[in-house]
Amino acid sequence: MESKSKFLKIVCPRCRQRHIVFGKSSLSIKCRKCNYLLTKPAGGKTKIRAMIEAILWR
């Protein structure tokens, strides 16, 4: 059985810094460089406020 949760490589829309985040994170994640709010928890999934560059399987 394959897991439905994935890691995502996202790009900050403000400073273009790349981050790797978990698709079902229960924490808010901010950009390390400019402090922009990238993700917000939304009841089991993560609301992503940045562009997804790639989906990482492992």
C-alpha positions in Angstrom: 0.0 0.0 0.0 1.4 3.3 -1.0 1.4 6.3 1.3 -0.6 9.3 0.2 1.6 11.8 2.0 4.5 13.3 0.1 7.3 15.7 0.5 7.1 18.8 -1.7 9.8 21.2 -3.0 8.3 24.7 -2.9 9.6 28.1 -4.0 9.0 31.2 -1.9 7.1 33.8 -4.0 8.9 36.7 -2.4 12.6 35.7 -2.4 12.7 32.6 -4.6 14.3 30.5 -1.8 13.6 26.7 -2.2 12.2 24.7 0.7 11.3 21.0 1.2 8.1 20.6 3.3 5.8 17.7 4.3 2.4 17.7 2.5 0.5 16.9 5.7 2.4 19.1 8.1 0.6 20.3 11.3 2.8 23.4 11.7 3.0 26.7 9.9 6.2 27.0 8.0 7.9 30.3 7.2 10.7 31.1 4.7 14.1 30.9 6.3 15.3 34.0 4.3 12.5 36.5 4.3 10.0 35.1 6.9 7.1 34.8 4.4 4.4 32.3 5.5 4.7 29.4 3.1 2.2 26.9 4.6 -0.6 26.8 7.1 -2.2 23.7 8.7 -5.7 23.0 7.4 -7.3 20.0 9.1 -5.0 17.1 8.2 -3.6 18.7 5.0 -1.4 21.7 4.5 -2.5 24.9 2.7 0.4 25.8 0.5 0.9 29.5 -0.3 3.9 29.0 -2.6 4.6 27.5 -6.0 5.2 23.7 -6.0 8.4 23.0 -7.9 8.4 19.2 -7.5 6.8 16.3 -5.7 9.4 14.1 -3.9 8.5 10.5 -3.4 11.1 9.4 -0.9 
